[in-house]
Every structure is written in structure tokens, then in C-alpha cells.
Amino acid sequence: MKYISFVVPCFNSEAYMEKCIDSLLLGKDDIEIIIIDDGSTDSTGKIADNYQKKYPNIVKAIHQKNGGHGEGINTGLKHAIGKYFKVVDSDDWVDPKAYKELLKKIKKIDSDLIVTNYVYSFNGVRKDQTINFSNVFKSDNEITWDETGKWKITQYPSLHSLMYKKSVLDQAKIKLPKHVFYEDNLFIYLPLPYTKTIYYLDIDFYRYFIGRPDQSVQNCQQISRSMNHVTIAEEVVTKYDLDKIENKKLRKVMLRECIFLMTIATVFSRLSKTKEGEKQYKDLWRRVKKANPKLYKEMRRFTIALGVSLPTPVGRFIALKGYNFSHCLVKFN
């Protein structure tokens, strides 16, 4: 049995993908590694094929036309046979000690969602930053949303911390958009209503590398791709009627995600300091108001969402200063 399907979307990843894949091979026959060569023009595809030849019972190499990170995840979902599904970006890796602990425990876990810590790794430029969830979840226990604690401002569900059961993802009918960045937020959000039980392991499992200038999380990239943030925020906010989410704590988590994504979309639209950026975020809020007026009013009551979206130079100033504060606090790029 394959307990985890690791999906590694790759695009021109020849310089770093081997570190990622080698770290995953520790799982041996208990796992599978699905390498998605997303239309690469370098030797990514050849490297993927070599891994499949060397580890035919563990590695699958899949080649496709370029569709972006989200399409890589979509393809991985179609081919995955593991009980749990985990996306690992090709420039990231997993910690061997934490991985061994996960492999020991996972054979006894049957929860809808497994949560672990993750570490921002800055390649020696800054001190690594760990995002820990021990205040939110009880370690080594299956719990429900009712048993969760309060989230800190530095904590939020992420691709790096979550590992959904494949059957939960199938229920949510995940289909991520092609050629759209930051689509991982959809992957995080869409399965939440189908997630009843959570198992938290207090281990620093995922190593999230920050440092490549072309990474999508770099400031300049996020500003130039702010319309992608807008697209994802709108799809998330209009996907579910939160009044139909019966569990109050789960609803709060989902509302928090909506506010977070609307704020991010607004901030990066405004950081462009252009008329187009100002129009972009205003149009987003108008469309959300039309699609879901009740949720719109609820989100606007929160200081952060209201402040960054004020249609004045003051609002832009708040957006900039708020972003800089968050950057210092979380050190996310």
C-alpha cells in the first residue's frame, strides 16, 4: 500500500529537483513520487525519467505541455494512488528526521487531514523561521474542528503544512486553473468543508526554500502578478456560502482565509502604484459585493481588510506599511 503520494510539479527544475526527490525517497515502498515535467525545456524531463528507471516501484515520471503549477497538481491527482496526497515544490525538500517520524505514525492514522510544521529556509541569508501549530492542534491526537485552539496572526493553513486524504480531495472535486499563480490557496481552501477530523504531528517536516529571484513569492513577482491574486481570491470568496458551514470554528477558519486572500489581492494590486492596480482591487471588491453581499459586509468589518482597501492615498499607505510589518513578522519571502 502507498500511504503517501508525493507530487512534485517541475518546470525547468534541473538545478535543484534532485535534492527534493532524494529527500522523498526515504519513504521507499510506502510512498510514491509523481514527478510532473510541465513542458520543461531543460533536462528536467530526462532527470525525471532517470529516477523512474532507477526506482520503478516508487517514481512515476509524467510529461505534459506547460500548464503551470496548478495543472501539475491536477495531473498528480489523476495518477495518485496513495492514501494521502502531498505537494512538494521542486525547490523544496523534507527533513529526514521528521519524515521518519511521519512514516512511523502514518500507518495508524486515518484522519481526513494531517498537519505538520514547516520551516522557511533562507539558504543562510537569514535565520530559518519555523511555523508551528501546537497552540491550534493537540499533538498526536485525532481531533475535530471543535477541539482546535486559536490561530495566531503568523499561522494559516498552507500547502506546506497540510496533507489531505486523497478521498477528501476527490470529494472536493479539485480542479485548479491553468497558468495562474497562487492557485495553491484554492487547493487549501476547497477541501475544508469535507474535512471532519485532523491529526497534528508537531514535527518540522517541510522545508520551504526562499531565495530564488524568479520565485512567485518574491515582491516584484507578486506585484506583477497581482491579477492572479485577484483571480484566486474571487474564486475562493464566491465558492461557498459560509452560512451553510455548520461548524462555527471551521467557518471561522474559512472566513479568515477569505479575508486573508482579499487583503493580499488588494495589497499587491495597490503596491503597483498604478491606476490599473487601483481599478483592479476596486473592481474585485465590487464583484464580491454583488456575488455575496452578506460575506462582503462581514469581511469589511475587519480592520485589516477595510484599511488596505480605503480608496485614498491613506489606504495605499496602510497597505504598504501593513505588508512591510507582516513581512518582518513572518519573513515569508
Disulfide bonds with the S-S distance in Angstrom:
none
